[in-house]
Each structure stands twice: as C-alpha cells, then as structure tokens.
Amino acid sequence: MIELILGNMNYSSWSIRAALVARASGLEISETILPLGFDETRETLIETTGFHTVPVLKSGELLIRDSLAITEWIAEQAEPGRVWPIDSGKRALARSIVAEMHSGFLQIRSRMPVDIRTRAPAPEMDEALQSEIQRVLTIWTTCRKSYASDGAFLFGDWSAADAFFAPVVTRFRTYGYDLDGTAAEYASAVWETDLLKQLRQQAEAEPWEIEMGFLGPARAWVQE
Ligand SMILES: N[C@@H](CCC(=O)N[C@@H](CS)C(=O)NCC(=O)O)C(=O)O
C-alpha cells in the first residue's frame, strides 16, 4: 500500500505538487490530509514521520519526504510518460525547471501564499518580486513556444513540470495578476484540467482556515 500524507489542498503548495503527480501517475496511492497550522497535526507528523512537514510518502517501511524526492520515486514506479516526458531532451528540461521551482522563487512563495479559494489584493510589487514573476512567464512562454504542437502543457502532455507550476497558476488567480498571450493560455489550460478541477473542488470543501505568516501558517481554525 502506498500512502501520501498531505497538508490542506487549499494552502499547501508542496502537497498540491505531490498530489498532482500522484494522481496523474496511474498508481494506486491513498491520501491522508493533515490540516496545517494545528498543534495536533505537528505532533502527529513528528510522531509518525519524524518531522513536521508535508508531503510525505509511505510505502511499506519506506518513508520519503520532500515533493521532489516523492515525484522521482513515483516516476520510477509509474509507466514511462506518466510523470516525466518520454523524450530525454524534454525530460531533462522538465527536471531543470522543476528543480528551479523547487529551490527558488522565494519572493513568490513567501509573498503570494497559495490560497486557492480566495481572491486577495496583490502584494506590493518591487523589483525582486517582478523579476521572479518575469522568470516564470519566460519559462512558460519558452516551453509553450517550443512544444505548442505537442499539447497544451509545458512539454505538450501533462508532466511533473505542470504539477510544480500549478500552484503558481493558482497564485496568479488569487492575487489577480493579469496574464496575457501564451502565458494566459497556458494558465487557463492548467486551471481547466480535470486534475485542477478536482483540486479546486477539494480546496473549496475543506473546513480549515489559515492565516499565513512568512512561508507558513501563523494561525489556523475550523470554519463554523
Ligand atoms: N522542500 C519541502 C517543503 C515542505 C514544506 O515546507 N511543507 C510545508 C507545507 S507546504 C509544511 O509542511 N509546513 C508545516 C511546517 O513547516 O510545520 C518539499 O518540497 O516537500
């Protein structure tokens, strides 16, 4: 049995990425949601996984933490093409932009927290944030221009690259950041996939609310 331990789908960007990869993998992976920001969640996570972050994947005795390591493990178990593109050139580029997302974009991550079901004022724009947003748009438009004839996503068919940028698509919606041209078309293709539709419904239905601090929950409560 394979189990993925996740945070709230409305707020937990790294959980969203792992969940999207798992759901597109064709593998049978059960999901357990532990809502972020509650002491009980932190205690349960430390007790059952040894640390307080999600996502975590459990398969028998194996316990894998971190969205990227989980993505690679799922890719090894799944049919080729389910997680990474089959073409080795595309696959290398997909890994490159996923690694860039995973290790960077601190301004976007800290100042535009994921909150799928909410619409909020955009954060004050400055050079640091603007340059990260511009880098995202460059990645999207470059990939789309190269692979437009192969499908609607970054490398044609859906891949882990789209899963890793999906929380950026939702952030642009949450903070009303207007896109145009190729980037707008790509964001809309992601937003309208069945994978995102399911995720959005799940986020809407979750009873937990979080007030976000710098890179994490400051306060959490259950909706009345
Ligand atoms: N590098 C990790 C980051 C994991 C992470 O920071 N997860 C956040 C939720 S999005 C978390 O668990 N926060 C709760 C905490 O730090 O206590 C990954 O890619 O999985």
The ligand as a Gaussian input file, in Angstrom:
#p B3LYP/6-31G(d) Opt

LIG

0 1
 N       11.022000      21.096000       0.476000
 C        9.815000      20.516000       1.036000
 C        8.987000      21.605000       1.702000
 C        7.903000      21.039000       2.575000
 C        7.161000      22.127000       3.344000
 O        7.738000      23.162000       3.740000
 N        5.868000      21.909000       3.549000
 C        5.042000      22.854000       4.292000
 C        3.625000      22.867000       3.715000
 S        3.536000      23.499000       2.074000
 C        4.886000      22.368000       5.720000
 O        4.836000      21.185000       5.966000
 N        4.750000      23.295000       6.687000
 C        4.469000      22.929000       8.041000
 C        5.634000      23.129000       8.951000
 O        6.710000      23.584000       8.494000
 O        5.471000      22.846000      10.142000
 C        9.045000      19.816000      -0.103000
 O        9.312000      20.109000      -1.263000
 O        8.236000      18.929000       0.172000

